[in-house]
């Protein structure tokens, strides 16, 4: 017998929202899921916005949400790092806007840190920060990252993403990153399951990215659905490794899919 779905994890960009506006029907679906008592988590791979900032963006679009319903790599990192019970603290190399999301972690600027946590810092990157991180790693700290993207597109064009700086630290120190907390890494999905208090077979991940949302979730035992919006917009045939029954026209089709299951 198929276990009932209790947790619904929804990718934000391309699945719920595009260009700071709801994809048709997405807000109604989120309301329906919450009213139907599903454990809802709205998921973003951003490493430069706090949960409060994302919450405010949803409020500006007319939907009041609990901050606890928003799950990002930094939230996965906090859960993982707290479980490690660091003695000396975490050396954060993250965007200033994320400070409020890591305030629960013991932090240090000392090079005897237990972990160096790297996220995208955008215009805040500077040699002093990188050198401090390098010295901490050479002194024994483990290197962990919120994500390892190669590049991203800003208003002025391509910019180096977090992964370029993580790779630089790996090269300079000779030490490999021990954990990456963003999708599609298993630790991300393990932490969101723990946060929602559901088992893998009781959860479904809905997104527009085949690798990060669909395959990443399924590799952890979570069901996966792909929507034909965002990154997957315009695709006609199911790509290799994706079941045709796991493809929805849009997020608006999710309630009917859940009710038929």
PyMOL commands that set and color helices and strands:
alter all, ss='L'
color gray80, all
select helices_A, chain A and resi 26-35+51-60+67-69+73-84+96-101+122-124+127-138+162-173+186-196+200-202+210-218+230-232+244-246+251-260
alter helices_A, ss='H'
color red, helices_A
select strands_A, chain A and resi 7-11+17-18+21-22+39-43+70-71+90-93+115-118+142-145+151-154+157-160+179-180+203-207+223-227+247-248
alter strands_A, ss='S'
color yellow, strands_A
deselect
rebuild
show_as cartoon
